[in-house]
Amino acid sequence: MIKRILIICLMAVVAVTSVAQSSKKVKDLQKQRKEALQSIAKTDKELKTTKKSALQSLHQLNKLTAEITKHKEVIAALNAEISNINKQERKINETISRLEKDLNAKKEAYAKAIRGIAGRNSGYETLMFVFSSNSLNQSYRRIRYLREYSAWRKKEAIKISEQQAELEKKKAELAKTRSEKNAMLGKRTDAANKLKQKEESQKEVVADLKKKEKELQKELNAQRKQAAALNRRIEQLIAEEARKAAEEARRAAEAAKKATNADKKSGKNASAGEVRKSQTKGGYAMTKDELELSNSFSQNKGRLPMPLSGKYMIVGHFGQQQHQELKYVQVNSSGIDIQTTPGTTARSVFNGVVTRVFVMPGYNSSVIIRHGNYLTIYSNLSEVFVKAGDKVTTRQSIGRIYSDPEENNRTVLHFQLWKETTKLNPEPWLNK
């Protein structure tokens, strides 16, 4: 009996020990799993940070490149202004030289005349000059000569004084011009120094990006897919609108034909109703008002306002381009990317009608505005102020541009311009 009890106790101890060991093993496994998950999460975060850093570096490079272009434009404008000032300076110097020469000649002539008649300054000498005439006529002529001489002397004195004043004015103008020139030269030096700093920063970013080529390529491929998806969606929406407009045109034409036939049978004059007309084969069928709007839009090429308010910088251009600094980076954009400050709103570039508001990955909310058979697309909006069917006017705010918190609130509007199904370069249309 005692033996059995001992055996049972021993089994109990073994069981408890086994359970304790098993529990400890489970805890260890749980700890290992937790640590593994944390490691995976950390690795994922590092990978995302690395990718984000590569893309951020590219965005920084694009911004630096745009800034460098702006600095070069400023320097070119300053050089042109300095060149104009140099021309003005030369012209003023020539005028001063001419005035001084003319003034010296006048002074010399005046002095010579004064010396010539110096002996007749007293009243007695003047009377003797008149009374010593051989005849009365000669006396009159001498009196008239003295009067004319006196008038000439006063007139010449005034001319000399005026010319002296003009000379002093020109010299003051020259001093002012030189001061302006020195200020411009100072600005040019500052601009050149800033340009040099930007170019040095650009070199550093380029060197950094060359180390991250593979990572950047992955990010760019993802962006290309998002851009292609956006373009496909826009094309679908345009085709859908064209089909609807064509159907409306067909129905309107049939209705007008029936009305015309009915009028003929009843002897009435045929009534002219508004009929949609397709302006291009397979294109969007426009009403008379839409045709006028389209023509007006076309006539304003180069004068359309920027599609956003406030300060901006174009950091992405239209079409297929080889990156200036990174030979392995090729971009094919259907529009332009305009960087601005957080809180900036997008605005319509012309009168039109909102046809679509939709959301696409990578571009947040997008708005399509139709201007006859022209369309403008505003993408990467965090908030939209309009809806489909709304009529908008030039410069009307249509939404707030998204600011990316993961990229230091980088705020970029993606803007596109289409005519029917053809993508156009927006830059020549905008008044930048």
C-alpha positions in Angstrom: 0.0 0.0 0.0 2.8 2.4 1.0 4.6 1.4 -2.2 1.6 2.2 -4.3 1.3 5.6 -2.6 4.9 6.4 -3.2 4.5 5.4 -6.9 1.5 7.7 -7.2 3.3 10.6 -5.6 6.3 10.1 -7.8 4.1 10.1 -10.8 2.4 13.3 -9.6 5.8 15.0 -9.2 6.9 13.9 -12.6 3.6 15.1 -14.1 3.8 18.5 -12.4 7.5 18.8 -13.5 6.5 17.8 -17.0 3.6 20.4 -17.1 5.9 23.1 -15.7 8.6 22.3 -18.3 5.9 22.3 -21.0 4.6 25.6 -19.8 8.0 27.1 -19.8 8.7 25.7 -23.2 5.4 27.3 -24.5 6.4 30.6 -22.9 9.8 30.4 -24.5 8.2 29.6 -27.9 5.8 32.5 -27.5 8.7 34.8 -26.6 10.6 33.6 -29.7 7.6 34.1 -31.9 7.0 37.6 -30.5 10.7 38.4 -31.0 10.5 37.0 -34.5 7.4 39.0 -35.3 9.0 42.2 -33.9 12.1 41.4 -36.0 9.9 41.0 -39.1 8.0 44.2 -38.4 11.3 46.0 -37.9 12.7 44.6 -41.1 9.5 45.6 -43.0 9.7 49.1 -41.5 13.4 49.4 -42.5 12.6 48.2 -46.0 9.8 50.7 -46.3 12.0 53.5 -44.8 14.7 52.6 -47.3 12.2 52.7 -50.2 10.6 55.8 -48.9 14.0 57.4 -48.5 15.0 56.5 -52.1 11.7 58.0 -53.4 12.1 61.0 -51.2 15.6 61.5 -52.5 14.3 61.5 -56.0 11.6 64.0 -55.1 14.2 66.1 -53.5 16.4 65.9 -56.6 13.5 66.9 -58.8 12.8 69.9 -56.6 16.5 70.8 -56.6 16.7 70.5 -60.3 13.6 72.8 -60.7 15.1 75.3 -58.2 18.4 75.3 -60.1 16.5 76.0 -63.4 14.8 78.9 -61.6 18.1 80.2 -60.3 19.5 80.1 -63.8 16.5 82.0 -65.1 17.0 84.6 -62.4 20.7 85.0 -63.2 19.9 85.2 -66.9 17.3 87.9 -66.2 19.8 89.8 -64.0 22.4 89.6 -66.7 19.9 91.0 -69.3 19.1 93.8 -66.8 22.7 94.5 -66.2 23.3 94.6 -70.0 20.5 97.1 -70.4 22.0 99.2 -67.5 25.4 99.1 -69.3 23.7 100.4 -72.4 22.0 103.2 -70.5 25.3 104.0 -68.8 27.1 104.3 -72.1 24.3 106.5 -73.5 24.3 108.8 -70.5 28.1 109.1 -70.7 27.8 110.0 -74.4 25.2 112.6 -73.5 27.4 114.0 -70.7 30.4 114.2 -73.0 28.3 116.0 -75.7 26.8 118.4 -73.1 30.2 119.2 -71.6 31.7 119.9 -75.1 28.8 122.1 -76.1 28.9 123.9 -72.8 32.6 124.6 -73.0 32.2 125.9 -76.6 29.4 128.2 -75.4 31.4 129.4 -72.4 34.4 130.1 -74.7 32.3 132.0 -77.2 30.7 134.0 -74.4 34.0 134.8 -72.8 35.4 135.9 -76.2 32.5 138.2 -76.8 32.8 139.7 -73.4 36.5 140.3 -73.9 35.8 141.9 -77.3 33.6 144.5 -75.8 35.4 144.8 -72.5 36.6 148.2 -73.4 33.1 149.5 -73.8 31.8 148.5 -70.5 31.5 152.1 -69.1 28.6 154.3 -70.1 31.1 156.9 -71.5 32.7 154.4 -73.8 29.3 153.2 -75.0 28.2 156.9 -75.8 31.5 157.5 -77.6 30.9 154.3 -79.6 27.5 155.6 -80.7 28.4 159.3 -81.3 31.6 158.5 -83.2 29.4 157.2 -86.1 29.9 158.7 -89.5 26.2 159.1 -90.1 22.9 159.0 -88.3 22.1 155.6 -89.8 25.3 154.2 -88.5 24.4 155.5 -85.1 21.1 153.7 -85.2 22.8 150.5 -86.3 25.3 150.8 -83.5 22.5 151.3 -80.9 20.6 148.3 -82.3 23.8 146.3 -82.2 24.3 147.2 -78.5 20.8 146.2 -77.7 21.0 142.9 -79.6 24.3 142.2 -78.0 22.9 142.8 -74.6 19.9 140.5 -75.4 22.2 137.8 -76.8 24.4 138.0 -73.7 21.4 137.5 -71.4 20.1 134.7 -73.6 23.5 132.9 -73.8 23.9 133.3 -70.0 20.5 131.5 -69.6 21.4 128.8 -72.0 24.7 128.2 -70.3 22.9 128.0 -66.9 20.3 125.6 -68.3 22.9 123.4 -70.0 24.9 123.4 -66.7 21.7 122.2 -64.9 21.1 119.5 -67.6 24.7 118.3 -67.2 24.3 118.0 -63.4 21.0 116.2 -63.9 22.7 113.7 -66.3 25.5 113.2 -63.8 23.1 112.4 -61.0 21.2 110.0 -63.4 24.5 108.3 -64.1 25.3 108.0 -60.4 21.8 106.5 -59.8 22.3 104.1 -62.8 25.7 102.9 -61.4 24.1 102.4 -58.0 21.4 100.3 -59.6 24.0 98.4 -61.5 26.0 97.7 -58.4 22.8 96.4 -56.7 22.1 94.1 -59.6 25.7 92.8 -59.6 25.2 92.1 -55.8 22.0 90.2 -56.5 23.6 88.3 -59.3 26.5 87.3 -56.9 23.9 86.1 -54.3 22.0 84.2 -56.9 25.2 82.6 -58.2 26.2 81.6 -54.7 22.7 80.1 -54.1 22.9 78.3 -57.4 26.3 76.8 -56.4 24.9 75.6 -53.1 21.9 74.0 -54.9 24.2 72.3 -57.4 26.4 70.9 -54.5 23.3 69.6 -52.8 22.2 68.1 -56.1 25.5 66.3 -56.5 25.1 64.8 -53.0 21.6 63.6 -53.7 22.6 62.1 -57.0 25.5 60.2 -55.3 23.1 58.9 -52.7 20.5 57.8 -55.3 23.1 55.9 -57.3 23.6 53.7 -54.3 19.8 53.0 -54.2 19.2 52.3 -57.8 17.4 49.0 -57.4 15.2 50.3 -54.6 14.3 53.4 -56.6 13.5 51.3 -59.7 11.0 49.3 -57.7 9.3 52.4 -56.4 9.3 54.0 -59.9 7.7 50.8 -61.3 5.0 51.0 -58.7 4.4 54.6 -59.6 4.3 53.8 -63.3 1.6 51.2 -62.7 -0.4 53.7 -60.7 0.0 56.3 -63.5 -1.1 53.8 -66.1 -4.1 52.8 -64.0 -5.1 56.5 -63.8 -4.7 57.0 -67.5 -6.8 53.9 -68.2 -9.5 55.2 -65.9 -9.5 58.6 -67.6 -9.7 57.0 -71.0 -12.7 54.8 -69.9 -14.5 57.8 -68.5 -13.9 59.9 -71.7 -15.1 57.0 -73.9 -18.1 56.6 -71.7 -19.0 60.3 -72.0 -18.5 60.1 -75.8 -20.9 57.2 -76.1 -23.5 58.9 -74.0 -23.1 62.2 -76.0 -23.3 60.2 -79.3 -26.5 58.5 -78.1 -28.0 61.8 -77.1 -27.1 63.3 -80.5 -28.7 60.3 -82.3 -31.9 60.6 -80.2 -32.0 64.4 -80.7 -31.5 64.0 -84.4 -34.3 61.4 -84.7 -36.6 63.7 -82.6 -35.8 66.6 -84.8 -36.4 64.6 -88.0 -39.8 63.4 -86.7 -40.7 67.0 -85.7 -39.7 68.2 -89.2 -41.8 65.5 -90.9 -44.7 66.3 -88.7 -44.4 70.0 -89.4 -44.3 69.3 -93.2 -47.4 67.2 -93.0 -49.2 69.9 -91.1 -47.9 72.7 -93.3 -45.9 74.4 -90.6 -42.4 75.7 -90.9 -39.8 73.2 -89.7 -38.7 74.0 -86.2 -35.0 74.1 -85.5 -34.1 72.3 -82.3 -30.7 72.0 -80.7 -29.0 69.0 -82.0 -25.7 67.6 -80.8 -23.1 67.3 -83.6 -20.0 65.1 -83.4 -17.1 67.3 -84.2 -14.6 64.5 -84.8 -15.1 60.9 -85.9 -15.7 59.0 -82.7 -15.2 62.1 -80.6 -17.4 63.9 -78.1 -20.6 65.3 -79.6 -21.0 68.9 -78.6 -23.9 71.3 -78.3 -23.6 74.8 -79.8 -22.7 76.2 -76.3 -20.1 73.5 -75.8 -18.6 74.2 -79.2 -18.3 77.9 -78.3 -16.7 77.0 -75.0 -14.3 74.7 -76.7 -13.3 77.4 -79.2 -12.9 79.9 -76.4 -10.7 77.5 -74.4 -8.5 77.0 -77.5 -8.2 80.7 -78.1 -6.8 81.2 -74.5 -3.8 78.9 -75.1 -0.9 80.5 -73.2 -3.2 82.6 -71.0 -4.8 80.0 -68.8 -4.1 80.5 -65.1 -2.1 78.0 -63.1 -4.3 75.2 -61.7 -3.5 76.2 -58.1 -3.3 79.3 -55.9 -0.1 80.6 -54.3 3.5 79.7 -54.8 4.4 76.8 -57.0 7.2 74.9 -58.8 6.9 72.5 -61.7 8.9 69.4 -60.6 7.6 67.0 -63.2 7.2 67.6 -66.9 5.0 66.2 -69.7 6.0 63.3 -71.9 8.8 60.8 -72.0 12.0 62.1 -70.6 15.4 60.9 -69.5 16.3 62.2 -66.1 19.0 64.9 -66.3 21.1 63.5 -63.5 20.1 59.8 -63.3 20.5 58.0 -66.6 18.7 54.9 -65.4 15.6 56.9 -64.5 13.1 57.4 -67.4 9.8 59.1 -66.9 6.8 59.1 -69.1 4.2 61.5 -67.7 0.7 62.3 -69.1 0.7 65.6 -67.3 2.8 67.9 -65.1 3.5 67.7 -61.3 3.3 71.1 -59.5 4.7 71.3 -56.0 3.3 73.9 -53.7 2.8 74.6 -50.0 0.6 72.6 -47.6 -3.0 73.9 -47.5 -3.0 75.1 -51.1 -6.2 74.6 -53.2 -6.5 73.4 -56.8 -8.6 75.6 -59.0 -10.2 75.4 -62.4 -8.2 76.9 -65.3 -11.3 77.8 -67.3 -15.1 77.7 -67.3 -16.5 74.2 -67.5 -18.6 71.4 -66.1 -17.4 68.8 -63.6 -18.0 65.4 -65.2 -16.3 63.1 -62.7 -14.9 62.9 -59.2 -13.1 59.6 -58.5 -10.4 58.0 -56.4 -7.3 56.2 -57.6 -4.5 54.6 -55.6 -1.4 56.8 -55.5 -3.4 59.9 -56.7 -6.1 60.2 -54.0 -9.1 62.1 -55.3 -9.3 63.3 -58.9 -11.6 65.8 -60.6 -12.3 65.9 -64.4 -13.7 69.2 -65.8 -14.9 69.4 -69.4 -14.5 72.5 -71.5 -16.2 71.6 -74.7 -14.1 68.8 -76.2 -11.1 69.8 -73.9 -10.7 68.2 -70.5 -8.6 69.2 -67.5 -7.8 66.6 -64.8 -6.7 67.6 -61.2 -5.3 64.7 -59.2 -3.9 64.1 -55.7 -6.6 66.0 -53.8 -7.3 65.2 -50.2 -10.6 67.1 -50.2 -13.0 67.9 -53.0 -15.3 70.9 -53.0 -17.3 70.1 -56.2 -19.4 67.2 -57.5 -20.3 65.8 -60.9 -22.6 68.1 -62.8 -21.4 71.3 -61.1 -20.6 74.3 -63.4 -17.3 75.9 -62.4 -15.7 79.2 -63.4 -12.1 80.2 -64.1 -10.0 80.2 -60.9 -12.8 78.6 -58.8 -11.4 76.3 -56.1 -12.3 72.7 -56.6 -10.4 70.9 -53.9 -7.5 70.9 -51.4 -4.2 69.3 -52.6 -3.0 66.4 -50.5 0.1 66.9 -48.2 2.0 63.7 -47.6 2.9 63.4 -43.8 5.4 60.7 -44.6 7.3 63.1 -46.9 7.5 66.1 -44.7 4.0 67.3 -46.0 5.1 67.3 -49.6 2.2 68.9 -51.5 2.0 68.1 -55.3 -0.8 68.5 -57.8 -0.8 66.3 -60.8 -2.4 68.2 -63.7 -3.4 66.8 -67.1 -4.9 68.3 -70.3 -6.7 66.3 -72.9 -8.4 67.1 -76.2 -10.9 64.2 -76.8 -8.6 61.2 -76.2 -5.4 62.9 -77.0 -3.1 64.0 -74.1 -1.6 67.5 -74.5 1.4 69.1 -72.8 -0.3 71.6 -70.3 2.7 73.9 -70.0 2.3 75.9 -73.3 -1.3 76.5 -72.3 -0.6 78.0 -68.9 0.4 81.6 -68.1 3.3 80.8 -65.9 
